[in-house]
Amino acid sequence: MLPGYLELKQVSPGVYEVLWKLPVTQGNRLPLAPRFPAGCDLRGDLKSEIEQDAWIYRGTLSCDPPLDGQQLSIDGLASVGTDVLVRYLSSDQDSLQTALLTSDASSMTIRRSVDQAASGIGFYLWFGVEHILGGWDHLLFVLGLLLIVRDRWLLLKTITAFTVAHSLTLLVATFRLADIPSGLVETAVALSILFLGPEIVRRWRGDTSFTIRFPWVVAFGFGLLHGLAFAGDLAEMGLPRQELVWALLLFNFGVEIGQLAFVAAVLGLWWTARSLRIPLWLEQFPGYVIGTTGAFWTIERVSAFLIP
C-alpha cells in the first residue's frame, strides 16, 4: 500500500501552501486526514484531482500562531495499514523537516530549526529498511534463492546480481524513464516467486536446471522486476525532482541494509537448524510456503489485473 504524503511550504508568516496526497486502494480513498493545530484555517476548500493511485489535494493554510513549535497529526493511521510522509519547508528555504508518521507515532512537532541532512538521511534510510522488511513478496523471493543456492561464492554472486538489477530499475522507475502499470509489475513479482517453487523441489531431488546452475542470471532478470515494484512508493510520493537523487540513493541503501539483515537471519537459522538435526519435513517447509504463496498471489494479482 502506498504511503500518504503531506507537504507544507511556508510562503509568508503564518501562511502555508498545502499538498496532500491521499492513497487510493481498490478505487477507494483511505480514511486519512491531516489534523492541523488550533488556530489554523484552510482558505477555501482543498482543490482535488485524481491520479492512478492517489487523490491530490492542494490549498492554502492560514495559522495564528504559526506552525513552528506546534503539533501536527494524521487521523486514521491506527486503522489503516500505511504511513504518511510529512515534509515542512520554511519560508527561507533553508530548513526542511522530514518525518514519517505511523500508527504508533501519528503526530509530530513542527520545528523551524532542523538539521536538513540528518532529517533526510534518517527518513529515507529507514523508509528503505521498512519497505524491504515489510515486503513479504520480495523477502520470499530472496528466501527462495537462499534455498536453491548452497555454495557461498555463488550465493554472494546471486545476491549481488539481484541487488544490482533492482537498483537499476529503481533508478529508471523513480525518474519515470519507463512507465509500466503497477498491476502488471505486481503480477510479475508474484510469478517470480511461483517460478522458484519447482526449482526448489528440483534442488531437493538432486536434479539440475538453468536456474540451479546459473542462479545469478535468474536473480538479475527477476531483480529488474522487483526494482520496479520497489520504486512505486518513492515515485508516487511526488518528491521535488531535485531531491529525488538524494532520496533514491538513501532509500536504496536502506533496502540493501534490510535485505542483508534478512539474509543474515535466514543463514543463522539454517546453521542452527543443521546443528539441531530437525526433521526433513520441517526443513522443507519454507519451500512449500514459497510455492503455495507464489501460486496464491499469482492467481490473486492476475485476477485483479484482468478484472477492473
GURO-726696 format. One line per field, with one value per residue (C-alpha): x, y negated, z; residue in one letter. Coordinates in steps of 0.001 Angstrom, whole numbers, plus 500000, padded with zeros to 6 digits. Each point is the difference from the previous one (the first is absolute). Layout:
BEGIN
x: [X,...]
y: [Y,...]
z: [Z,...]
res: [A,...]
END
This chain:
BEGIN
x: [500000,501316,500834,498193,501878,499488,502124,499809,501884,500101,499435,499707,499694,497129,499040,500802,499400,498554,500483,498204,500233,497402,500658,497310,499556,497572,498537,499219,501667,501549,498381,502945,499988,502562,499107,501447,500530,497269,500144,500630,497381,499942,499317,497199,499595,502926,499999,500253,501056,500309,503121,500456,500635,499058,497748,501972,498824,501472,499131,501217,500194,499908,501241,500029,502301,502300,500691,503504,500047,496457,498676,498827,498336,498346,496597,499204,503497,499090,497438,501854,503062,502070,502167,500101,503109,499905,502331,500099,501941,500469,499759,503774,500346,502910,498150,498351,498413,499135,498093,498166,496756,498762,497257,502368,501166,497251,501058,503054,501225,500655,503468,501541,503584,500668,503159,498795,502611,499424,496225,500200,502608,498100,496683,501061,502332,497277,497380,502191,500528,496297,499034,502037,499230,496294,500045,499259,500002,503563,501156,498462,501875,503290,499198,499398,503430,501568,498300,501321,503569,502257,503462,501170,501718,497048,497629,501974,499947,496248,499054,502282,498329,496567,501161,501521,496911,497404,502234,500022,496253,499436,501909,498128,496540,500531,500915,497133,502301,497690,496302,498682,496602,500437,497514,502122,503162,498405,498715,503489,501472,497498,500924,503690,499240,497868,502829,502384,497685,500733,503682,500243,498449,502516,502758,498651,499916,503554,498893,501407,498668,501124,498868,501979,503129,499782,497871,501671,498585,496464,500492,501078,497043,497383,501838,499147,496312,500350,501751,496941,497872,502487,499750,496234,499881,502854,498773,496383,500946,500521,503237,501662,502227,503102,499553,499439,503675,500725,496840,500649,503536,499042,496821,501918,502699,497292,498530,503406,500476,496639,500683,503414,498488,497374,502628,502136,496988,499027,503553,500250,496772,501159,503313,498164,497538,502833,501602,496636,499294,496378,497605,500122,496397,500778,503118,497959,497055,501250,500220,496347,499040,501768,498335,496516,500149,501387,497107,497411,501440,500237,496319,498989,502043,499182,496313,500353,501972,497612,496740,499754]
y: [500000,496576,497526,496696,496770,496597,497010,496632,497130,496666,497088,497207,499721,502272,500933,503381,501778,503479,503079,503105,503333,502460,503616,501928,503742,501934,496690,498794,497105,501013,498491,497734,496258,497506,498344,496492,498103,497807,496583,501385,499528,501081,497130,501490,503693,502166,500357,503649,502067,503742,501908,503730,500835,496877,496986,496752,497048,496500,496960,497185,500224,496934,500475,497607,500683,501439,503742,499817,501910,501355,503566,501466,503407,502326,501416,503593,501499,502430,501733,499894,502045,497206,497039,496309,498056,496379,497315,496476,497316,496606,496741,499503,503331,500969,502144,503219,502346,503529,502485,503290,500251,503512,501673,500040,496396,498045,496497,497765,496622,497490,498518,497205,500765,503533,501628,500515,502621,502027,499837,501231,502706,501426,500109,501416,502602,501213,499880,502300,502435,499960,500476,503193,501509,499356,501300,503684,500705,498707,501856,503269,499657,499457,502974,502122,499067,500969,503430,500631,498728,501890,498871,496884,498343,500718,498644,496769,499722,500646,497475,497416,500565,499551,496811,498484,500819,498508,496960,499359,500198,498073,497151,500330,500165,497258,497507,501346,500990,502994,500118,503512,500507,500906,502871,501615,499581,501539,502922,500609,499929,502658,502116,499734,501527,502738,500733,500793,502628,502790,499019,500565,503468,500819,498993,502362,502882,499408,499026,497069,497155,496676,498283,502366,499720,496241,498548,496597,499632,500745,497718,497154,500473,500124,497302,497585,500672,499670,496654,498644,501026,498410,496714,499708,498416,497580,498836,499558,497719,497162,498787,496942,501117,498408,502243,503244,500909,499554,501882,502779,500721,500065,501999,502581,500199,500605,502765,501678,499726,501673,502657,500885,500157,502450,502149,500074,501011,502810,501360,499860,501985,502508,500658,500361,502446,502118,500290,501016,502582,499008,502325,499944,498769,497008,499198,500084,498059,496540,501319,501070,496624,498237,502123,499838,496273,499267,501907,498219,496539,500724,500964,497047,497400,501326,499825,496457,498906,501505,499202,496249]
z: [500000,499035,502770,500318,499418,501655,499012,501750,498414,501808,497606,502581,503799,501046,496407,498421,496722,500603,497816,501275,498153,501236,498913,498134,500377,497790,498869,503522,501820,503300,503128,500797,500682,501320,503296,500126,503282,501461,498402,496493,497286,496390,497626,497970,499314,498964,496223,499020,496995,499478,498963,499479,503656,501956,500418,499929,502086,499855,502059,502225,503786,502262,503583,502957,501758,497281,499760,501500,503287,499626,499668,496702,499782,497501,500954,498998,500006,502799,497766,496669,499095,498512,501038,499119,499051,501222,498638,501422,498125,501636,498068,499904,498141,502259,502528,498841,502524,498890,502137,499526,501963,500779,502013,502981,499562,498254,501047,499791,501197,497227,500446,498000,501019,498788,498711,496438,499111,503174,499529,496415,500655,502936,498175,496641,501521,502340,497249,497878,502896,500859,496362,499503,503415,499477,496417,500475,496265,499656,503107,498797,496716,501835,502264,496905,498664,503334,499849,496492,500360,502417,498893,501888,497039,497726,502657,500232,496218,499882,502690,498371,496613,501563,501736,496860,497940,502307,500557,496246,499558,503217,498374,496706,501563,502583,497280,497863,497145,499594,500819,500658,501696,503657,499686,497308,502097,503101,497923,498591,503521,501105,496962,500931,503408,498451,497552,502866,501524,497478,499920,503758,499572,497254,502373,502676,497505,498884,496493,498104,497856,498599,503189,502223,497846,499428,502801,499669,496460,501197,503017,497722,497637,502721,501943,497189,500661,503757,499567,498182,502979,502443,498134,500297,503447,499387,496595,501069,502887,497560,501535,498422,497142,501538,503049,498102,499524,503702,500972,497485,501206,503668,499391,497972,502674,502592,497838,499833,503773,500562,497391,501454,503490,498706,498253,503145,502129,497616,499816,503779,500365,497374,501749,503319,498433,498603,503433,501530,497258,499480,498088,496208,499688,502190,497974,496790,501425,498810,496441,500054,501441,497119,497309,501526,500735,496543,498413,502153,499322,496279,499787,502165,498096,496536,500914,501359,496931,497440,501807,500835]
res: [M,L,P,G,Y,L,E,L,K,Q,V,S,P,G,V,Y,E,V,L,W,K,L,P,V,T,Q,G,N,R,L,P,L,A,P,R,F,P,A,G,C,D,L,R,G,D,L,K,S,E,I,E,Q,D,A,W,I,Y,R,G,T,L,S,C,D,P,P,L,D,G,Q,Q,L,S,I,D,G,L,A,S,V,G,T,D,V,L,V,R,Y,L,S,S,D,Q,D,S,L,Q,T,A,L,L,T,S,D,A,S,S,M,T,I,R,R,S,V,D,Q,A,A,S,G,I,G,F,Y,L,W,F,G,V,E,H,I,L,G,G,W,D,H,L,L,F,V,L,G,L,L,L,I,V,R,D,R,W,L,L,L,K,T,I,T,A,F,T,V,A,H,S,L,T,L,L,V,A,T,F,R,L,A,D,I,P,S,G,L,V,E,T,A,V,A,L,S,I,L,F,L,G,P,E,I,V,R,R,W,R,G,D,T,S,F,T,I,R,F,P,W,V,V,A,F,G,F,G,L,L,H,G,L,A,F,A,G,D,L,A,E,M,G,L,P,R,Q,E,L,V,W,A,L,L,L,F,N,F,G,V,E,I,G,Q,L,A,F,V,A,A,V,L,G,L,W,W,T,A,R,S,L,R,I,P,L,W,L,E,Q,F,P,G,Y,V,I,G,T,T,G,A,F,W,T,I,E,R,V,S,A,F,L,I,P]
END
